[in-house]
Structures are given as C-alpha cells and as structure tokens.
Amino acid sequence: MNEENQISYYSVIPATVRYDKNLKASEKLLYGEITSLTNKKGFCYAKNKYFANLYECTPHTVSRWISHLEKLGYIKIELIRDKRNEIKERRIYIRDNPYVQKNTYPYVLKSTYPMYKKVQENNININKDDLFFYTVNCSEKIEIEFYEILNKLEFLYTKSILSYMQTDKIEMLKDIIYVLYDIYNGDFSYILSMVNRNVLISLYTISKEHTPEDLLNYYKRTIINKYTNNSS
C-alpha cells in the first residue's frame, strides 16, 4: 500500500448512499473506500489508477463512477493547479457524511450544520464588493471551480464591458455573484450544475419585487427552492 493512500480500518456508507437506486453497487463501494481514505487529511487524493487496481477495472471506469458520485452531490472534487494552471493534484471531499472528519471541507455538511454554521460564515466572509473585484480581476483568492461556474453562466465580465453597463445592472451582477458564491460554499452547492442564467436573473427580479428586508438571503432561498422543489 502506497503511503499516500494509507487507509483506516473502516469505511462509512450512509443510508442515503446505500439505498440510492441511482447508484451502482460498485459506486457505493467506491464511496466507502473514499471515506476510509479521507480520515487522515479530511480529503482523498488517490488517483483513478489506485482505485482501478483495487477494483480490477479501468481508470476510465473509475472516472465515470467518481463523476456520477459528484453529479449526485455525494462528493466534492477540488482540482489543485500550479502557476501554469496545470492540474497537480485532485482532492475528493465527502459531502454526505454522518460523522465529522478531521479536516472537513470548508462548506457545511447537512448532518453537522448547527456545529459548523459559524465556520461556514467565516469561510465566506467576503463582502459583495470585494468578491466582485476578485472575480473581475481573476484573483487567486477565489477557487478556479467557481470561475468555471461563472463562466458557464456568462457572469464573468471584463472591466471594459462593465464600463458600458448601467449601475443597476452592475449591482444586480454583484448580488447574483455573491449569492452564487454563498451557495457554492454551502449545503446546496450541487444545484450550481443545474442553474440557468436566465432563470437566475428572473428570480432576482422577482425577489426585488417582494422588497424583502434581506434581499440576498431571500434571493438565495428562492434559488434553492427552485432547484430543490421545496416550497417557500
């Protein structure tokens, strides 16, 4: 066993994973293996080849299993890049975990929300204007994955384009980006793979019409309700 992949004696497969009919048995086993590898540092950085050797399959097959687990919201993938923007490490974090890991990824797990709520608030304690400044200037203080989300939604603007935008439109953009970043760091980060630009703008307009005391929080809840089919 390679030292970088030293495992604990136990793996954890919660009921949400065990009884999810969308998952193959092999994907459930892989999830359990990932939990055992996260014990030391709070994340797993084993490569697909390691899992492929373990389960006697191809790295491509492992890649599909991992992608499916991420799509369903059970794991979180973080790609660590070097100065040339090349991937040097992949980190896998457990998102649906009934126990607290030693180094929990900086967003709140559902089962530990009351305990870690303050931690989450500290981790996303970036005011709206600073966050907008960071995104416009492509600051390294913001995760590359979040830039990819903004780019997909066409919410990344250059300074030259912003110079032609009306003030109210820029304020809307600031609010949307801030709320998306809040969601990105929270329990419902998985819905960002489903959100649509036009819907986000429409929900923002509707939220403003309700003139809530806390527009950003109201808008955030509206987005979550929309993509999780919750009632208001």
N, C-alpha and C positions, 0 to 999 in steps of 0.2 A: 504493500500500500504506500503510495506516494505521501510524503509528509504533508504536502499542501492539501491533501484530501482526507486527512485523518477524521474518522467518524466517531460518533458516540455509539453506545450500545443500543440506543433506542431511536426509533423514528416515530413521528406522530402523523396520523392521518385522521383528521377530524371528521365528524359525521357529514358535514357539508360536502366534503370531498368523497368519502366512501359511498355515499348514496346519490351522487350526481350522475344521472344516466347519460349525460353528455360526455362523460369521461370514459376512456377505455381503461381496462384493468391495468395495463402497462403504464398509463399516465398517472394513475393513482399510486402505483408503486414508486414511480419516479418522484412524485411529490413527496412521499415518505422519505425517500433517500435524500432529497434536498433538505428536508427538516433536520436530518441527522448531521448533515454537513454544515449547517448554519450555527451549530452550537458554540463553536469556538469564537468566531468573529461577528456573528449576527447575520452573516450572508454566506452564500455558497459561491465559490469561484471555480468549481470543477468544470472542465471542458467537456464538450459533447463526446469526444473520444473516450473519456473516462467512463461515462455512462454507457456508451456503446459497447465497450469491453465488458462492463458489468452485466448488461442485459443481452449480450450476444446479438447485437443488431448493428445497423449502420449509424454513423454520426448524423446523417440526413434524417433518419427516422427519429432520433433523439431531438433534433432541431424542431421537427413537427410537433412532438409531444410538448416541448417547452413552450413553443408558440401558442399551442392550444391552451395550456395552463394559464399563460399570461392573458390571452384573449378572454378567458372566463373569469379573470380577476383573482386567481389564486396565488399568483406570484408577481413580482415586480422585477423587471430587468433594468439594470443600470450599466451602461457602457462607459468605461473609463478610457479616455483618449489622451494621447500625448500632444505635444506642442504642434505637431504636424497634422493633428486631427485624426490620427490613425488609432484604431482600437487596440489597446494594450491589455485590457482585462474586462471580463464580463462578471458582474455581480448579480446573483439571484437572491431576492428577498422574499420571505414568506409573507403573504398578505392576509391569509385566513387561518390564523394560528390560535389555538385555545390556551397557549401559555406564552409568557413573556420571554423573549430571547434576551441574551446578554447585551446585545447591541441592536436594539430594534431600529429598523429603517425609519428615517425622520418623517413619517406620517402616521396617523393614529390607526391602530388596529381596532376593529369593532369590539372585540372582547376585552380590550384594555382601555377603552375610551375615557372613562372617568379619571383613571390614574394618569393618563398621558395627555389629557386635554391641554394643560398648561405648556407641556413640552412642544406640542404642535404649534401653539400660538407663538412661542418663541422662535420656532424654526421658520415661520413665515412672517416674522415681524419686519416686513419691508413695506414702507408706506407706498401709496399708489404712485406718486410722482417719481420716487426713486426706482421702483420696479420698471416704470415706463422708460426712464432714462437708460436703465441697464439693457432693456430689450432693443431699444433703438440703436444703442451703441454696441450691441452684441457682447456684453460684458461676460467674463468667465464666472461671475458670481451667480449666474443663472445656469441651470442644468441644460446641457445640449438637447436632451429629450424634450424639454419644454419649448425650446426654439423650434424644434421639429413640429410640435403640435401647432404653434402659432403660424408657422409657415404653411402647413396643410390647410389651416383655416383662413389664410391670407390676411392675418392680422399683424404681419411684420412690415413696417413702413420705414422708408429711408427718411432722413432729415429733409431732403429736397421735396419729397412728396408731401410731408407734413406741413411744409411751408405754404402749401396751397390749400390746405384743409381748413375749414371753419373751426372756430374754437369749440363749439358744442360737439362737433364730430370727434375732435381730439379728446375731449372729456369722456365721451362715450367709449372711445377706444381704450382710454386709461382704465375706466371702470371694468370693461369686459376682460381686459388682460389681467387685472388684479384678481377678479373673481375666478377666472380660469386657473390662475396660479394657486389660489386658495384651494380650489377643488383638486388640483394636481397634487397638493400636499396632504390631502385628506382621505377619508374612507372611500370616497366615490371617484377616485382618480380613474378608475376603469371606464367611466362613461365618456371620457375625453376621446376615446376611439370612436364614439358614436355621434358626437355633437356636430352640428351643421352650422356654417357661418350665418346663413340667412335666418335660421331659427334662433340663433343666439342674439342677433340684432333685433328680431321681432320680440323676443322675450324681454329684452332690455327696454324696448319702447313700452311694452305693456306694464312692466314693473314701474317705470317712471310715472305712468298714468295713474297708478294707485297711490302715488306720493307717500310712500312708507317713510317712517322715521329713519330707518336704516336701509337705504336703497341697496347697498352692496350685499348685505345679508339676505334681503328679500329676493334680490335677483339670483343669488346663489341657490337659494331654496327652490326658486322657480325652475331653474335649470335641472336640479337634481330630481325634482318631482316629474319633470317632463321625461327624463330618460330612465327613470326607475319605476314609472307608473304608480307613483304614490299620490295620494290625494293631498290637497293643500291643507 
